[in-house]
Amino acid sequence: MAKATIIITFDPGTDIESAFKEAIRLATVLNVWCEFIFNGVICLADESGTVDKGVKEYKRALESKRDLKMALAN
């Protein structure tokens, strides 16, 4: 079965750990993928994701020389 993706936003001042924690919580409750952009990095999370994995991938993406930067929390 296909899974929907919702786009979420966070208030200025939100840290990346809190953003991934809330995205994973919403993904679990709603059974969806959550997508958000944080400092130019496209971040994705689902119910199987972890905050540690998301933050690690986010930091790796920030250091990347690629034009398209993505971080996946699962």
MOPEQUI-V618075 format. One record per backbone hydrogen bond with DSSP energy under -0.5 kcal/mol. CO is the residue of the C=O (numbers start at 1). NH is the residue of the N-H. E is the energy in kcal/mol with one decimal. If there is no record, write none. Layout:
# MOPEQUI-V618075
[[CO;NH;E] [CO;NH;E]]
This chain:
# MOPEQUI-V618075
[[4;33;-2.9] [6;8;-0.5] [6;35;-2.8] [11;14;-1.8] [15;19;-2.1] [16;20;-2.4] [17;21;-2.3] [18;22;-2.4] [19;23;-2.4] [20;24;-2.7] [21;25;-2.0] [22;26;-2.7] [23;27;-2.5] [24;28;-2.1] [25;29;-2.4] [26;30;-2.8] [27;31;-1.2] [27;32;-1.1] [33;6;-2.8] [34;45;-2.1] [35;8;-2.8] [36;38;-0.5] [36;43;-3.6] [38;41;-1.8] [40;42;-0.5] [41;38;-2.5] [41;43;-0.6] [42;71;-2.6] [43;36;-2.3] [44;73;-2.6] [45;34;-2.8] [46;49;-1.9] [50;54;-2.3] [51;55;-2.8] [52;56;-2.4] [53;57;-2.6] [54;58;-2.4] [55;59;-2.6] [56;60;-2.1] [57;61;-2.5] [58;62;-2.3] [59;63;-1.4] [60;64;-0.7] [61;64;-0.8] [67;69;-0.7] [68;70;-0.5] [69;42;-2.7] [71;44;-2.5] [73;50;-2.6]]
